[in-house]
Amino acid sequence: MASLGLLLLLLLTALPPLGCYSLPGLDTAQSKATIADPILSALERATIFLEQRLPEINLDGMVGVRVLEEQLKSVQEKWAQEPLLQPLSLRVGTLREKLEAAIQRSLLYLKLSDPKYLREFQLTLQPGFWKLPHAWIHTNASLVYPTFEPQDSFSEESSDACLVQLLGTGTDSSEPCGLSDLCRSLMTKPGCSGYCLSHQMLFFLWARMRGCTQGPFQQSQDYINLFCANMMDLNRRAEAIGYAYPTRDIFMENIMFCGMGGFSDFYKLRWLEAILTWQKQREGCFGEPDAEDEELSKAIQYQQHFLRRVKRREKQFSDGCSSHNTATAVAALGGFLYILAEYPPANREPHPSTPPPPSSR
Ligand SMILES: *[C@@H]1O[C@H](CO)[C@@H](O)[C@H](O)[C@H]1NC(C)=O
């Protein structure tokens, strides 16, 4: 890890953060490979963990794996056309095959452990459900709430019920884009932080993936702008307190969701570096850091202010590995690879098709 840290440190001092309007230095195959290599190594190790613990990984975890698989698909295709990046493209392809096999196997376990939940959310594990961004935008700091509300009213059960209505996968409805008054007020309520906020974002993100454009969904982009501005604010706060452990899961979830929403300013190299250091070297998972790494008081302080304890079907293993943590980590890391492969076309028109990159031969 020491050499990786040093390498990234050198890159950090040499390069502007991702999300600036120009990225000199990150547009060459060599510099892309330099950053992609440690990300891929981390993903390969996390994949071994996921394969080994598959019977215990919950559906939310597999959703992160599907998001990663979609991101890798695009990276593999782009880099296959670039001679210098072809070896990485092959590596990405091998990883994708493993992930696809893992998703298929996990469906069998999920059917046994929670068939109702699987029926309601299986759609989000299907290939093609998650549509990747092709145009990039930035968060707007003027949309940050003056204060955050206390989190008492957020319930995972009501949130799940609203997501099922939206997907149209409940037993009482087959039409997607459903939105009751209760769900509308829950999903557009201002002042949310933590998982309440990220679930509001997830709701409008899925509305987009599902093709919901009528009624309140005409304002989807406005809500997405609002939520991600606040998720950016929370991530900056998490960084400011040294990424105390309870903040890491939501920090990475925010990168996953807002990254999928097309906000390139969530892909900061220093955030990438931080995430890479959180992986447990032996297990390959993400989870609770070893005690000596953590300043507990900071953690508790943050949790009281901004987070509500949510155990969203969470599995915490005895070795400190967390399936939710690992899933959000791989989806966030996949996003870094994806934007690296997309770069430089920031703020360009959506791709008509993948343009042939200039060959170096
Ligand atoms: C940011 O949001 C404010 C308030 O809605 C708006 O007036 C401003 O134009 C936005 N800035 C950008 C760069 O979009």
The ligand as a Tripos MOL2 file, in Angstrom:
@<TRIPOS>MOLECULE
LIG
   14    14     1     0     0
SMALL
NO_CHARGES

@<TRIPOS>ATOM
      1 C1        -27.0570   27.3680   -9.2040 C.3       1 LIG1
      2 O1        -28.3470   27.4260   -8.6480 O.3       1 LIG1
      3 C2        -28.8190   28.7700   -8.4730 C.3       1 LIG1
      4 C3        -30.1080   28.7090   -7.6950 C.3       1 LIG1
      5 O2        -31.0350   27.8490   -8.3020 O.3       1 LIG1
      6 C4        -28.9590   29.4150   -9.8390 C.3       1 LIG1
      7 O3        -29.4160   30.7330   -9.7110 O.3       1 LIG1
      8 C5        -27.6050   29.3780  -10.5430 C.3       1 LIG1
      9 O4        -27.7360   29.8720  -11.8590 O.3       1 LIG1
     10 C6        -27.0460   27.9720  -10.5880 C.3       1 LIG1
     11 N1        -25.6830   28.0100  -11.0910 N.am      1 LIG1
     12 C7        -25.2890   27.2470  -12.1130 C.2       1 LIG1
     13 C8        -23.8690   27.3650  -12.4960 C.3       1 LIG1
     14 O5        -26.0420   26.5000  -12.7060 O.2       1 LIG1
@<TRIPOS>BOND
     1     1     2 1
     2     1    10 1
     3     2     3 1
     4     3     4 1
     5     3     6 1
     6     4     5 1
     7     6     7 1
     8     6     8 1
     9     8     9 1
    10     8    10 1
    11    10    11 1
    12    11    12 1
    13    12    13 1
    14    12    14 2
@<TRIPOS>SUBSTRUCTURE
     1 LIG1         1 GROUP 0 **** ****
